[in-house]
Amino acid sequence: MGTALLMKAASIAGVSPDALAGVEARLVAAIDADASAYQAVMTARKQPRDTEAERAGRTAAIQQALRHATDVPLTILRLSAEALTEARTLAPRVHRSTVADVTVAVMLLRAGFEGARATVVANLGALTDAAHTTAVKGECIRLSEEAVSCLNEAERLLRVG
């Protein structure tokens, strides 16, 4: 919804919405993939664990599913940050009649970003691959800093009055 509002404002401002359309399509796909990734974790958790071999297989399946369930919302983080960058770029060019739309878009993208970040952080706590966990934490920090910068600048540029 956030990217759709940005595309509307871009069109009215005479700015090509193509980049935003690409982000939106990838976000929709990632959101659908997130539901599937969660289901894979639940399926892995239901595997038998009566024997040592079953426990080892179950643990490996859970770790694999959790890694995917972390990577998918990480993709949502990346795409949300990209959309927020587009919002910052678009903000000084929007028509006055769409300032509220862009403001709502930024709020929605922030909420999506924060939700995805919370999911990544929660899943990282259960992963045993320390190198991957460290790399993802670092990327989350970088993306969070980028998103905050874009949010602050977009909000500054959108202030009316």
DSSP file with accessible surface (Angstrom, degrees, kcal/mol):
  #  RESIDUE AA STRUCTURE BP1 BP2  ACC     N-H-->O    O-->H-N    N-H-->O    O-->H-N    TCO  KAPPA ALPHA  PHI   PSI    X-CA   Y-CA   Z-CA
    1    1 A M     >        0   0  153      0, 0.0     4,-2.2     0, 0.0     5,-0.2   0.000 360.0 360.0 360.0 -39.1    0.0    0.0    0.0
    2    2 A G  H  >  +     0   0    6      1,-0.2     4,-2.0     2,-0.2     5,-0.1   0.925 360.0  45.4 -61.3 -44.4    2.9    2.4    0.8
    3    3 A T  H  > S+     0   0    4      1,-0.2     4,-2.7     2,-0.2    -1,-0.2   0.876 109.5  56.2 -68.9 -33.8    4.4    1.9   -2.6
    4    4 A A  H  > S+     0   0   39      2,-0.2     4,-2.2     1,-0.2    -1,-0.2   0.920 107.9  48.0 -63.2 -41.9    1.0    2.3   -4.3
    5    5 A L  H  X S+     0   0   23     -4,-2.2     4,-2.4     1,-0.2    -1,-0.2   0.899 111.6  50.2 -65.2 -38.5    0.5    5.7   -2.7
    6    6 A L  H  X S+     0   0    0     -4,-2.0     4,-2.8     2,-0.2    -2,-0.2   0.901 109.1  51.5 -65.1 -40.3    4.0    6.7   -3.7
    7    7 A M  H  X S+     0   0   33     -4,-2.7     4,-2.6     2,-0.2    -2,-0.2   0.907 109.2  50.9 -63.3 -40.0    3.3    5.6   -7.3
    8    8 A K  H  X S+     0   0   99     -4,-2.2     4,-2.2     2,-0.2    -2,-0.2   0.951 112.9  45.1 -59.6 -49.8    0.1    7.7   -7.3
    9    9 A A  H  X S+     0   0    0     -4,-2.4     4,-2.1     1,-0.2    86,-0.4   0.888 112.2  52.2 -63.9 -38.8    2.0   10.8   -6.1
   10   10 A A  H  <>S+     0   0    1     -4,-2.8     5,-3.2     2,-0.2     4,-0.5   0.933 109.2  49.6 -62.9 -45.3    4.8   10.2   -8.6
   11   11 A S  H ><5S+     0   0   71     -4,-2.6     3,-1.2     1,-0.2    -2,-0.2   0.922 111.4  48.1 -60.9 -44.5    2.4   10.0  -11.5
   12   12 A I  H 3<5S+     0   0   87     -4,-2.2    -1,-0.2     1,-0.3    -2,-0.2   0.869 111.8  51.0 -64.6 -33.7    0.6   13.2  -10.4
   13   13 A A  T 3<5S-     0   0   32     -4,-2.1    -1,-0.3    -5,-0.2    -2,-0.2   0.493 118.5-112.3 -81.9  -3.6    4.0   14.9  -10.1
   14   14 A G  T < 5S+     0   0   68     -3,-1.2     2,-0.4    -4,-0.5    -3,-0.2   0.732  73.8 135.2  78.3  23.3    5.0   13.7  -13.6
   15   15 A V      < -     0   0   29     -5,-3.2    -1,-0.3    -6,-0.2    -2,-0.1  -0.862  64.1-105.3-105.6 137.7    7.7   11.4  -12.2
   16   16 A S        -     0   0   75     -2,-0.4     3,-0.4     1,-0.2     4,-0.2  -0.407  23.1-161.0 -62.9 127.8    8.0    7.9  -13.6
   17   17 A P     >  +     0   0   33      0, 0.0     4,-2.5     0, 0.0     5,-0.2   0.336  62.4 107.3 -88.9   9.0    6.6    5.3  -11.1
   18   18 A D  H  > S+     0   0  118      1,-0.2     4,-2.1     2,-0.2     5,-0.2   0.886  76.4  48.9 -58.9 -44.6    8.5    2.5  -12.8
   19   19 A A  H  > S+     0   0   50     -3,-0.4     4,-2.0     1,-0.2    -1,-0.2   0.924 113.6  47.8 -61.9 -41.9   11.1    2.0  -10.0
   20   20 A L  H  > S+     0   0    5     -4,-0.2     4,-3.0     1,-0.2    -2,-0.2   0.878 107.4  55.9 -66.8 -36.2    8.4    2.0   -7.4
   21   21 A A  H  X S+     0   0   41     -4,-2.5     4,-2.4     1,-0.2    -1,-0.2   0.902 107.6  49.6 -62.7 -39.6    6.4   -0.5   -9.4
   22   22 A G  H  X S+     0   0   31     -4,-2.1     4,-2.1     2,-0.2    -1,-0.2   0.915 111.7  47.7 -65.0 -42.2    9.3   -2.9   -9.4
   23   23 A V  H  X S+     0   0    0     -4,-2.0     4,-2.7     2,-0.2    -2,-0.2   0.930 111.4  51.6 -63.1 -44.2    9.8   -2.5   -5.6
   24   24 A E  H  X S+     0   0   53     -4,-3.0     4,-2.7     1,-0.2     5,-0.2   0.929 108.8  49.7 -60.3 -45.1    6.1   -3.1   -5.1
   25   25 A A  H  X S+     0   0   65     -4,-2.4     4,-2.0     1,-0.2    -1,-0.2   0.914 113.5  46.1 -61.2 -42.5    6.1   -6.3   -7.2
   26   26 A R  H  X S+     0   0  115     -4,-2.1     4,-2.4     2,-0.2    -1,-0.2   0.871 111.4  52.7 -70.0 -34.2    9.1   -7.7   -5.3
   27   27 A L  H  X S+     0   0   17     -4,-2.7     4,-2.8     2,-0.2     5,-0.2   0.930 108.3  50.1 -65.4 -44.0    7.5   -6.7   -1.9
   28   28 A V  H  X S+     0   0   78     -4,-2.7     4,-2.2     1,-0.2    -2,-0.2   0.932 112.7  47.2 -59.5 -45.0    4.3   -8.5   -2.7
   29   29 A A  H  X S+     0   0   59     -4,-2.0     4,-2.4    -5,-0.2    -1,-0.2   0.914 112.7  49.1 -63.5 -41.1    6.3  -11.6   -3.7
   30   30 A A  H  X S+     0   0   10     -4,-2.4     4,-2.0     2,-0.2    -2,-0.2   0.891 108.9  52.2 -67.8 -37.4    8.4  -11.4   -0.5
   31   31 A I  H  X S+     0   0   97     -4,-2.8     4,-1.4     2,-0.2    -1,-0.2   0.925 111.5  47.0 -65.7 -41.4    5.3  -11.0    1.7
   32   32 A D  H  X S+     0   0  106     -4,-2.2     4,-1.5     1,-0.2     3,-0.2   0.917 111.4  51.6 -63.2 -41.4    3.8  -14.1    0.2
   33   33 A A  H  X S+     0   0   34     -4,-2.4     4,-2.6     1,-0.2    -2,-0.2   0.827 101.8  62.0 -65.2 -30.5    7.1  -15.9    0.6
   34   34 A D  H  X S+     0   0   47     -4,-2.0     4,-2.2     2,-0.2    -1,-0.2   0.914 102.4  49.7 -63.9 -40.9    7.2  -14.9    4.3
   35   35 A A  H  X S+     0   0   68     -4,-1.4     4,-2.0    -3,-0.2    -1,-0.2   0.921 112.6  47.4 -64.4 -40.3    4.0  -16.8    5.0
   36   36 A S  H  X S+     0   0   83     -4,-1.5     4,-2.1     1,-0.2    -2,-0.2   0.889 109.4  53.8 -66.6 -38.9    5.4  -19.9    3.2
   37   37 A A  H  X S+     0   0    1     -4,-2.6     4,-1.7     2,-0.2    32,-0.2   0.908 108.0  49.8 -64.0 -40.3    8.7  -19.6    5.2
   38   38 A Y  H  X S+     0   0  145     -4,-2.2     4,-2.2     1,-0.2    -1,-0.2   0.922 108.9  52.6 -63.5 -41.8    6.8  -19.5    8.5
   39   39 A Q  H  X S+     0   0  101     -4,-2.0     4,-2.5     1,-0.2    -1,-0.2   0.885 105.3  55.1 -62.6 -36.9    4.9  -22.6    7.4
   40   40 A A  H  X S+     0   0   45     -4,-2.1     4,-2.4     2,-0.2    -1,-0.2   0.883 106.9  50.6 -64.5 -36.8    8.2  -24.4    6.6
   41   41 A V  H  X S+     0   0    9     -4,-1.7     4,-2.3    24,-0.2    -1,-0.2   0.939 110.8  48.7 -65.0 -44.9    9.4  -23.7   10.2
   42   42 A M  H  X S+     0   0   53     -4,-2.2     4,-1.0     1,-0.2    -2,-0.2   0.907 111.6  49.7 -63.6 -38.7    6.2  -25.1   11.7
   43   43 A T  H >< S+     0   0   78     -4,-2.5     3,-0.7     1,-0.2     4,-0.3   0.922 110.3  50.2 -64.7 -43.2    6.5  -28.2    9.5
   44   44 A A  H >< S+     0   0    5     -4,-2.4     3,-1.4     1,-0.2    18,-0.2   0.893 106.6  55.3 -62.9 -39.1   10.1  -28.7   10.5
   45   45 A R  H 3< S+     0   0  106     -4,-2.3    -1,-0.2     1,-0.3    -2,-0.2   0.758 103.0  57.4 -66.1 -23.1    9.2  -28.4   14.2
   46   46 A K  T << S+     0   0  161     -4,-1.0    -1,-0.3    -3,-0.7    -2,-0.2   0.468  79.8 117.2 -88.1  -2.0    6.6  -31.2   13.8
   47   47 A Q  S <  S-     0   0   71     -3,-1.4    -3,-0.0    -4,-0.3    11,-0.0  -0.309  77.4 -91.8 -64.5 151.7    9.2  -33.7   12.5
   48   48 A P        -     0   0   74      0, 0.0    10,-0.3     0, 0.0    -1,-0.1  -0.212  37.3-177.8 -63.7 154.8    9.6  -36.8   14.7
   49   49 A R        +     0   0  141     -3,-0.1     6,-0.1     9,-0.1    -2,-0.0  -0.050  44.1 114.8-145.2  34.8   12.3  -36.8   17.4
   50   50 A D  S    S+     0   0  135      4,-0.0     2,-0.2     5,-0.0    -1,-0.0   0.874  75.7  41.6 -76.7 -38.9   12.2  -40.2   18.9
   51   51 A T  S  > S-     0   0   70      1,-0.1     4,-2.7     0, 0.0     5,-0.2  -0.655  88.3-111.0-106.8 166.2   15.7  -41.3   17.8
   52   52 A E  H  > S+     0   0  132     -2,-0.2     4,-2.6     1,-0.2     5,-0.2   0.906 120.2  51.4 -60.1 -41.3   19.0  -39.6   17.7
   53   53 A A  H  > S+     0   0   78      2,-0.2     4,-2.5     1,-0.2    -1,-0.2   0.905 110.4  48.5 -64.2 -41.1   18.9  -39.6   13.9
   54   54 A E  H  > S+     0   0   67      2,-0.2     4,-2.9     1,-0.2    -2,-0.2   0.911 111.4  50.0 -65.6 -41.1   15.4  -38.1   13.9
   55   55 A R  H  X S+     0   0  100     -4,-2.7     4,-2.8     2,-0.2    -2,-0.2   0.921 111.8  48.0 -63.6 -41.3   16.4  -35.4   16.4
   56   56 A A  H  X S+     0   0   56     -4,-2.6     4,-2.4     2,-0.2    -2,-0.2   0.921 113.8  46.8 -65.4 -42.9   19.4  -34.5   14.3
   57   57 A G  H  X S+     0   0   36     -4,-2.5     4,-2.5     2,-0.2    -2,-0.2   0.902 113.1  49.4 -65.1 -40.4   17.3  -34.4   11.1
   58   58 A R  H  X S+     0   0   39     -4,-2.9     4,-2.8   -10,-0.3     5,-0.2   0.933 110.9  49.6 -64.2 -45.1   14.7  -32.3   12.8
   59   59 A T  H  X S+     0   0   78     -4,-2.8     4,-2.6     1,-0.2    -2,-0.2   0.927 112.3  47.8 -60.3 -44.2   17.3  -29.9   14.2
   60   60 A A  H  X S+     0   0   60     -4,-2.4     4,-2.5     1,-0.2    -1,-0.2   0.915 112.2  49.4 -64.1 -40.8   18.9  -29.5   10.7
   61   61 A A  H  X S+     0   0   20     -4,-2.5     4,-2.6     2,-0.2    -2,-0.2   0.903 111.2  49.6 -65.8 -40.2   15.4  -29.0    9.1
   62   62 A I  H  X S+     0   0   13     -4,-2.8     4,-3.1   -18,-0.2     5,-0.2   0.936 111.4  48.7 -64.0 -45.3   14.5  -26.3   11.7
   63   63 A Q  H  X S+     0   0   38     -4,-2.6     4,-2.3     2,-0.2    -2,-0.2   0.922 112.7  47.6 -62.5 -42.6   17.8  -24.5   11.2
   64   64 A Q  H  X S+     0   0  151     -4,-2.5     4,-2.0     2,-0.2    -1,-0.2   0.932 114.9  45.9 -63.1 -44.5   17.4  -24.5    7.4
   65   65 A A  H  X S+     0   0   11     -4,-2.6     4,-2.8     1,-0.2   -24,-0.2   0.903 112.3  51.0 -66.5 -40.3   13.8  -23.3    7.7
   66   66 A L  H  X S+     0   0    5     -4,-3.1     4,-0.9     2,-0.2    -1,-0.2   0.878 107.4  53.3 -65.5 -37.5   14.7  -20.6   10.2
   67   67 A R  H >X S+     0   0   98     -4,-2.3     4,-2.6    -5,-0.2     3,-0.7   0.941 112.7  43.6 -62.6 -45.1   17.5  -19.4    8.0
   68   68 A H  H 3X S+     0   0   95     -4,-2.0     4,-2.3     1,-0.2    -2,-0.2   0.913 110.8  55.1 -64.4 -40.0   15.0  -19.0    5.1
   69   69 A A  H 3< S+     0   0    5     -4,-2.8    -1,-0.2   -32,-0.2    -2,-0.2   0.632 112.7  44.4 -69.7 -12.7   12.4  -17.5    7.5
   70   70 A T  H <X S+     0   0    0     -4,-0.9     4,-1.6    -3,-0.7    -2,-0.2   0.802 110.7  52.6 -92.8 -40.2   15.1  -14.9    8.4
   71   71 A D  H  X S+     0   0   51     -4,-2.6     4,-1.9     2,-0.2    -2,-0.2   0.852 104.1  57.3 -66.7 -34.5   16.2  -14.2    4.8
   72   72 A V  H  X S+     0   0   11     -4,-2.3     4,-1.8     2,-0.2     3,-0.3   0.970 109.8  41.3 -66.1 -51.8   12.7  -13.5    3.5
   73   73 A P  H  > S+     0   0    1      0, 0.0     4,-2.5     0, 0.0    -1,-0.2   0.835 109.9  60.7 -67.2 -23.7   11.9  -10.7    6.0
   74   74 A L  H  X S+     0   0    2     -4,-1.6     4,-2.4     2,-0.2    -2,-0.2   0.905 103.4  50.7 -64.4 -37.6   15.5   -9.4    5.4
   75   75 A T  H  X S+     0   0   52     -4,-1.9     4,-2.7    -3,-0.3     5,-0.2   0.913 108.1  51.9 -62.8 -40.9   14.5   -9.1    1.8
   76   76 A I  H  X S+     0   0   15     -4,-1.8     4,-2.8     1,-0.2    -2,-0.2   0.908 108.1  52.4 -62.7 -39.4   11.4   -7.1    2.9
   77   77 A L  H  X S+     0   0    0     -4,-2.5     4,-2.5     2,-0.2    -2,-0.2   0.937 110.6  47.3 -58.3 -48.9   13.8   -4.9    5.0
   78   78 A R  H  X S+     0   0   98     -4,-2.4     4,-2.2     1,-0.2    -2,-0.2   0.918 114.5  45.8 -60.2 -45.8   15.9   -4.2    1.9
   79   79 A L  H  X S+     0   0    8     -4,-2.7     4,-2.5     2,-0.2    -1,-0.2   0.881 111.6  51.6 -68.1 -37.9   12.9   -3.5   -0.3
   80   80 A S  H  X S+     0   0    3     -4,-2.8     4,-2.5    -5,-0.2    -1,-0.2   0.916 110.2  49.5 -64.3 -41.2   11.3   -1.2    2.3
   81   81 A A  H  X S+     0   0    0     -4,-2.5     4,-2.1    -5,-0.2    -2,-0.2   0.905 110.4  51.0 -63.2 -39.7   14.6    0.7    2.6
   82   82 A E  H  X S+     0   0   67     -4,-2.2     4,-2.1     2,-0.2    -2,-0.2   0.920 110.5  48.4 -63.5 -42.7   14.6    1.0   -1.2
   83   83 A A  H  X S+     0   0    0     -4,-2.5     4,-2.3     1,-0.2    -2,-0.2   0.893 109.8  52.3 -65.5 -37.4   11.1    2.3   -1.2
   84   84 A L  H  X S+     0   0    2     -4,-2.5     4,-2.4     2,-0.2    -1,-0.2   0.870 106.8  53.3 -67.4 -33.6   11.9    4.8    1.6
   85   85 A T  H  X S+     0   0   34     -4,-2.1     4,-2.2     2,-0.2    -2,-0.2   0.924 109.3  48.8 -63.6 -42.5   14.8    6.0   -0.5
   86   86 A E  H  X S+     0   0   59     -4,-2.1     4,-2.6     1,-0.2    -2,-0.2   0.892 109.3  53.1 -63.5 -38.6   12.4    6.6   -3.4
   87   87 A A  H  X S+     0   0    0     -4,-2.3     4,-2.5     2,-0.2    -2,-0.2   0.914 108.4  49.8 -63.3 -42.5   10.0    8.4   -1.0
   88   88 A R  H  < S+     0   0   80     -4,-2.4    -1,-0.2     1,-0.2    -2,-0.2   0.915 113.3  46.5 -62.3 -41.2   12.9   10.7    0.0
   89   89 A T  H  < S+     0   0   70     -4,-2.2    -2,-0.2     1,-0.2    -1,-0.2   0.888 117.2  43.7 -67.7 -38.2   13.7   11.4   -3.6
   90   90 A L  H >X S+     0   0    8     -4,-2.6     3,-2.4     1,-0.2     4,-0.8   0.820  93.1  83.4 -76.5 -32.6   10.1   12.0   -4.5
   91   91 A A  G >< S+     0   0    3     -4,-2.5     3,-0.9     1,-0.3    -1,-0.2   0.820  89.8  47.3 -47.9 -47.0    9.2   14.2   -1.5
   92   92 A P  G 34 S+     0   0   83      0, 0.0    -1,-0.3     0, 0.0    -2,-0.1   0.667 114.9  48.9 -73.5  -7.9   10.4   17.5   -2.8
   93   93 A R  G <4 S+     0   0  149     -3,-2.4    -2,-0.2    -4,-0.2    -3,-0.1   0.493  82.9 114.8-106.7  -6.5    8.7   16.9   -6.2
   94   94 A V  S << S-     0   0   21     -3,-0.9     2,-0.2    -4,-0.8   -84,-0.1  -0.314  71.0-108.6 -71.8 150.8    5.2   15.9   -5.1
   95   95 A H    >   -     0   0  104    -86,-0.4     3,-2.5     1,-0.1     4,-0.4  -0.501  29.8-116.0 -72.1 144.0    2.1   18.0   -5.8
   96   96 A R  G >  S+     0   0  182      1,-0.3     3,-1.3     2,-0.2     4,-0.4   0.833 114.0  62.5 -52.3 -34.2    0.7   19.7   -2.7
   97   97 A S  G 3  S+     0   0   80      1,-0.3    -1,-0.3     2,-0.1     4,-0.2   0.656 105.7  46.2 -69.6 -13.7   -2.5   17.6   -3.1
   98   98 A T  G <> S+     0   0    1     -3,-2.5     4,-2.4     1,-0.1    -1,-0.3   0.330  78.5 100.7-111.3   8.3   -0.5   14.4   -2.6
   99   99 A V  H <> S+     0   0   22     -3,-1.3     4,-2.6    -4,-0.4     5,-0.2   0.920  85.4  49.3 -58.5 -43.8    1.6   15.4    0.5
  100  100 A A  H  > S+     0   0   68     -4,-0.4     4,-2.7     1,-0.2    -1,-0.2   0.907 109.5  52.5 -63.3 -39.4   -0.8   13.5    2.8
  101  101 A D  H  > S+     0   0   36      2,-0.2     4,-2.5     1,-0.2    -1,-0.2   0.921 111.6  45.3 -60.9 -44.4   -0.6   10.4    0.6
  102  102 A V  H  X S+     0   0    0     -4,-2.4     4,-2.6     2,-0.2    -2,-0.2   0.895 111.1  53.5 -68.6 -36.8    3.2   10.4    0.6
  103  103 A T  H  X S+     0   0   45     -4,-2.6     4,-2.1    -5,-0.2    -2,-0.2   0.939 111.5  45.2 -62.3 -44.7    3.2   11.0    4.4
  104  104 A V  H  X S+     0   0   64     -4,-2.7     4,-2.8     2,-0.2     5,-0.2   0.913 110.7  54.8 -64.5 -40.9    0.9    8.0    4.9
  105  105 A A  H  X S+     0   0    0     -4,-2.5     4,-2.7     1,-0.2    -2,-0.2   0.926 108.0  48.8 -58.2 -44.2    3.1    6.0    2.4
  106  106 A V  H  X S+     0   0    0     -4,-2.6     4,-2.4     1,-0.2    -1,-0.2   0.915 111.2  50.2 -63.2 -41.7    6.1    6.8    4.5
  107  107 A M  H  X S+     0   0  107     -4,-2.1     4,-2.3     2,-0.2    -2,-0.2   0.916 112.2  47.3 -62.6 -43.4    4.3    5.7    7.7
  108  108 A L  H  X S+     0   0   72     -4,-2.8     4,-2.6     2,-0.2    -2,-0.2   0.907 112.1  49.2 -65.3 -41.8    3.2    2.4    6.1
  109  109 A L  H  X S+     0   0    9     -4,-2.7     4,-2.6    -5,-0.2    -2,-0.2   0.885 110.0  52.2 -66.0 -36.5    6.7    1.7    4.8
  110  110 A R  H  X S+     0   0   88     -4,-2.4     4,-3.0    -5,-0.2     5,-0.2   0.934 109.9  48.9 -62.3 -45.6    8.1    2.4    8.3
  111  111 A A  H  X S+     0   0   63     -4,-2.3     4,-2.5     1,-0.2    -2,-0.2   0.922 112.7  47.4 -61.9 -43.3    5.7    0.0    9.8
  112  112 A G  H  X S+     0   0   34     -4,-2.6     4,-2.4     2,-0.2    -1,-0.2   0.911 112.5  49.9 -63.0 -41.5    6.5   -2.7    7.3
  113  113 A F  H  X S+     0   0    3     -4,-2.6     4,-2.6     2,-0.2    -2,-0.2   0.947 112.8  45.8 -61.3 -49.5   10.2   -2.1    7.8
  114  114 A E  H  X S+     0   0   72     -4,-3.0     4,-2.4     1,-0.2    -2,-0.2   0.880 112.2  51.3 -65.1 -37.6    9.9   -2.3   11.6
  115  115 A G  H  X S+     0   0   38     -4,-2.5     4,-1.9    -5,-0.2    -1,-0.2   0.927 112.1  46.0 -64.5 -43.7    7.8   -5.5   11.4
  116  116 A A  H  X S+     0   0    8     -4,-2.4     4,-2.6     2,-0.2    -2,-0.2   0.911 112.0  51.9 -65.0 -40.9   10.3   -7.2    9.1
  117  117 A R  H  X S+     0   0   84     -4,-2.6     4,-2.8     1,-0.2     5,-0.2   0.919 107.9  51.7 -62.9 -41.8   13.1   -6.1   11.4
  118  118 A A  H  X S+     0   0   63     -4,-2.4     4,-2.4     1,-0.2    -1,-0.2   0.904 110.5  49.0 -61.3 -39.3   11.4   -7.5   14.4
  119  119 A T  H  X S+     0   0   49     -4,-1.9     4,-2.5     2,-0.2    -2,-0.2   0.927 111.2  49.0 -66.2 -44.3   10.9  -10.9   12.6
  120  120 A V  H  X S+     0   0    0     -4,-2.6     4,-2.5     1,-0.2    -2,-0.2   0.953 112.7  47.4 -59.4 -49.8   14.5  -11.0   11.5
  121  121 A V  H  X S+     0   0   87     -4,-2.8     4,-1.3     1,-0.2    -2,-0.2   0.915 111.8  50.3 -61.2 -42.4   15.8  -10.2   15.1
  122  122 A A  H  < S+     0   0   70     -4,-2.4     4,-0.4    -5,-0.2     3,-0.3   0.926 113.2  45.7 -62.3 -42.7   13.4  -12.9   16.6
  123  123 A N  H >X S+     0   0   32     -4,-2.5     3,-1.5     1,-0.2     4,-0.7   0.848 103.7  62.5 -71.0 -34.2   14.6  -15.5   14.1
  124  124 A L  H >< S+     0   0    9     -4,-2.5     3,-0.9     1,-0.3    -1,-0.2   0.853  93.6  64.8 -59.9 -31.9   18.3  -14.7   14.6
  125  125 A G  T 3< S+     0   0   74     -4,-1.3    -1,-0.3    -3,-0.3    -2,-0.2   0.728 105.6  43.7 -63.6 -20.6   17.9  -15.7   18.3
  126  126 A A  T <4 S+     0   0   42     -3,-1.5    -1,-0.2    -4,-0.4     2,-0.2   0.521  91.4 100.8-102.7  -7.5   17.2  -19.3   17.2
  127  127 A L    <<  -     0   0   19     -3,-0.9   -64,-0.0    -4,-0.7   -63,-0.0  -0.574  52.3-162.8 -81.4 143.3   19.9  -19.6   14.5
  128  128 A T        +     0   0  111     -2,-0.2     2,-1.3     1,-0.1    -1,-0.1   0.554  63.9  99.4-100.3  -8.9   23.1  -21.5   15.4
  129  129 A D     >  -     0   0   63      1,-0.2     4,-2.6   -66,-0.1     5,-0.2  -0.638  52.9-173.4 -81.3  96.0   25.1  -20.2   12.4
  130  130 A A  H  > S+     0   0   70     -2,-1.3     4,-2.7     1,-0.2     5,-0.2   0.872  79.2  52.7 -62.7 -39.0   27.1  -17.4   14.2
  131  131 A A  H  > S+     0   0   76      2,-0.2     4,-2.3     1,-0.2    -1,-0.2   0.932 112.4  44.7 -65.0 -44.1   28.7  -16.1   11.1
  132  132 A H  H  > S+     0   0   25      2,-0.2     4,-2.7     1,-0.2     5,-0.2   0.923 112.9  51.9 -64.5 -43.8   25.4  -15.7    9.3
  133  133 A T  H  X S+     0   0   15     -4,-2.6     4,-2.6     1,-0.2    -2,-0.2   0.926 110.6  48.0 -58.7 -44.9   23.8  -14.2   12.4
  134  134 A T  H  X S+     0   0   99     -4,-2.7     4,-2.3     2,-0.2    -1,-0.2   0.924 112.2  49.1 -63.1 -43.4   26.6  -11.6   12.7
  135  135 A A  H  X S+     0   0   63     -4,-2.3     4,-2.2    -5,-0.2    -2,-0.2   0.922 112.7  47.1 -63.5 -43.0   26.3  -10.7    9.0
  136  136 A V  H  X S+     0   0    4     -4,-2.7     4,-2.8     2,-0.2    -2,-0.2   0.913 110.2  52.5 -68.0 -40.7   22.5  -10.3    9.1
  137  137 A K  H  X S+     0   0  118     -4,-2.6     4,-2.2    -5,-0.2    -1,-0.2   0.926 109.9  49.8 -59.6 -43.1   22.7   -8.2   12.3
  138  138 A G  H  X S+     0   0   39     -4,-2.3     4,-2.3     1,-0.2    -1,-0.2   0.908 111.1  48.1 -62.0 -42.7   25.2   -5.9   10.6
  139  139 A E  H  X S+     0   0   42     -4,-2.2     4,-3.1     1,-0.2     5,-0.2   0.901 109.2  53.9 -66.2 -38.0   23.0   -5.6    7.6
  140  140 A C  H  X S+     0   0    8     -4,-2.8     4,-2.5     2,-0.2    -2,-0.2   0.912 109.1  48.6 -61.2 -42.2   20.0   -4.8    9.8
  141  141 A I  H  X S+     0   0  100     -4,-2.2     4,-2.4     2,-0.2    -2,-0.2   0.943 113.3  46.8 -62.8 -46.8   21.9   -2.0   11.5
  142  142 A R  H  X S+     0   0  121     -4,-2.3     4,-2.4     1,-0.2    -2,-0.2   0.938 114.5  46.4 -61.9 -46.6   23.0   -0.6    8.1
  143  143 A L  H  X S+     0   0    4     -4,-3.1     4,-2.9     1,-0.2    -1,-0.2   0.888 111.1  52.8 -64.6 -37.5   19.5   -0.8    6.7
  144  144 A S  H  X S+     0   0   17     -4,-2.5     4,-2.7    -5,-0.2     5,-0.2   0.919 110.0  47.8 -64.3 -43.1   18.0    0.7    9.9
  145  145 A E  H  X S+     0   0  131     -4,-2.4     4,-2.2     2,-0.2    -2,-0.2   0.921 113.7  47.8 -63.3 -42.7   20.4    3.7    9.7
  146  146 A E  H  X S+     0   0   64     -4,-2.4     4,-2.4    -5,-0.2    -2,-0.2   0.925 112.6  48.8 -62.9 -44.8   19.6    4.2    6.0
  147  147 A A  H  X S+     0   0    1     -4,-2.9     4,-3.1     2,-0.2     5,-0.2   0.924 110.5  50.0 -64.2 -43.8   15.8    3.9    6.6
  148  148 A V  H  X S+     0   0   70     -4,-2.7     4,-2.9     1,-0.2     5,-0.2   0.924 110.8  50.1 -61.7 -43.0   15.9    6.4    9.5
  149  149 A S  H  X S+     0   0   64     -4,-2.2     4,-2.3    -5,-0.2    -1,-0.2   0.937 113.7  44.7 -60.2 -46.8   17.9    8.9    7.4
  150  150 A C  H  X S+     0   0    0     -4,-2.4     4,-2.9     2,-0.2     5,-0.2   0.911 114.0  50.2 -64.5 -43.3   15.4    8.5    4.5
  151  151 A L  H  X S+     0   0    8     -4,-3.1     4,-2.9     2,-0.2     5,-0.2   0.942 111.8  47.0 -60.0 -49.9   12.4    8.8    6.8
  152  152 A N  H  X S+     0   0   90     -4,-2.9     4,-2.2    -5,-0.2    -2,-0.2   0.915 115.5  45.1 -60.4 -44.5   13.7   11.9    8.5
  153  153 A E  H  X S+     0   0   63     -4,-2.3     4,-2.6    -5,-0.2    -1,-0.2   0.922 113.8  48.7 -68.3 -43.1   14.5   13.6    5.3
  154  154 A A  H  X S+     0   0    1     -4,-2.9     4,-1.8    -5,-0.2    -2,-0.2   0.942 113.0  48.0 -61.9 -45.5   11.2   12.7    3.6
  155  155 A E  H  X S+     0   0   56     -4,-2.9     4,-0.8    -5,-0.2    -1,-0.2   0.905 111.4  50.6 -63.2 -38.9    9.3   13.9    6.6
  156  156 A R  H >< S+     0   0  125     -4,-2.2     3,-0.8    -5,-0.2    -1,-0.2   0.937 112.5  46.6 -62.6 -44.7   11.2   17.2    6.7
  157  157 A L  H 3< S+     0   0   53     -4,-2.6    -1,-0.2     1,-0.2    -2,-0.2   0.769 110.7  53.0 -70.2 -24.6   10.6   17.7    3.0
  158  158 A L  H 3< S+     0   0    9     -4,-1.8    -1,-0.2    -5,-0.2    -2,-0.2   0.546  76.2 121.8 -89.9  -8.5    6.9   16.9    3.3
  159  159 A R    <<  -     0   0  178     -3,-0.8     2,-0.4    -4,-0.8    -3,-0.0  -0.359  50.9-152.3 -59.3 129.2    6.1   19.4    6.2
  160  160 A V              0   0   82      1,-0.1    -2,-0.1    -2,-0.1    -1,-0.1  -0.848 360.0 360.0-104.9 139.0    3.4   21.8    5.1
  161  161 A G              0   0  118     -2,-0.4    -1,-0.1     0, 0.0    -2,-0.1   0.293 360.0 360.0 101.2 360.0    3.1   25.3    6.4
